[in-house]
Amino acid sequence: MGLGSVKAELSSIIRELESIESGLRHDFEGIGSERAANRIGDFINECERARRALGRVNPSNLSEAFLEKKAKS
């Protein structure tokens, strides 16, 4: 799985989590939904930070040892 695939998958996961968070905030009341939605929101923020970090990775700067190890797996 290449870096682009990982970023695309992470973006997809973020969209799904945002949908779940929105549903919790909109469709449920009084059963801890706000707290659950807030926790999902926190996790979404962590995923977005990870996606931004991946966006800063320059594949041409990866070491030969890493690339050889990755090719073997």
C-alpha positions in Angstrom: 0.0 0.0 0.0 1.5 3.3 -1.1 1.6 6.6 0.7 -1.2 7.9 -1.5 -3.4 4.9 -0.7 -2.8 5.4 3.0 -3.8 9.1 2.8 -6.9 8.3 0.8 -7.9 5.6 3.3 -7.4 7.9 6.2 -9.5 10.6 4.5 -12.3 8.0 4.0 -12.1 7.0 7.6 -12.3 10.7 8.7 -15.4 11.2 6.5 -17.1 8.2 8.1 -16.2 9.4 11.6 -17.6 12.8 10.8 -20.8 11.3 9.7 -21.1 9.3 12.9 -20.3 12.3 15.0 -22.9 14.4 13.2 -25.5 11.7 13.6 -24.8 11.4 17.3 -25.2 15.2 17.7 -28.3 15.4 15.6 -30.3 12.2 16.1 -29.7 11.3 19.8 -30.4 13.3 23.0 -29.9 12.6 26.7 -28.0 9.3 26.5 -24.5 10.6 26.6 -24.5 11.4 22.9 -22.8 14.8 23.3 -20.0 13.2 25.3 -19.6 10.4 22.7 -19.7 12.9 19.8 -17.0 15.0 21.5 -14.7 11.9 21.9 -15.2 11.0 18.2 -14.4 14.7 17.4 -11.2 14.4 19.3 -10.2 11.3 17.4 -11.1 13.0 14.1 -8.7 15.8 15.0 -6.0 13.2 15.7 -6.6 11.5 12.4 -6.5 14.9 10.6 -3.1 15.7 12.3 -1.8 12.3 11.1 -3.1 13.0 7.5 -1.3 16.4 7.5 1.9 14.7 8.7 1.6 12.1 5.9 1.1 15.0 3.5 4.5 16.4 4.5 6.3 13.1 3.8 8.4 13.2 0.7 8.7 9.7 -0.6 11.9 10.5 -2.4 13.5 11.2 0.9 12.9 7.7 2.3 16.0 5.7 3.0 17.0 2.8 0.8 16.9 0.5 3.8 13.3 1.4 4.5 12.4 0.9 0.8 14.1 -2.5 0.7 12.4 -3.6 3.9 9.0 -2.5 2.5 9.6 -4.4 -0.7 10.2 -7.6 1.2 6.9 -7.4 3.1 
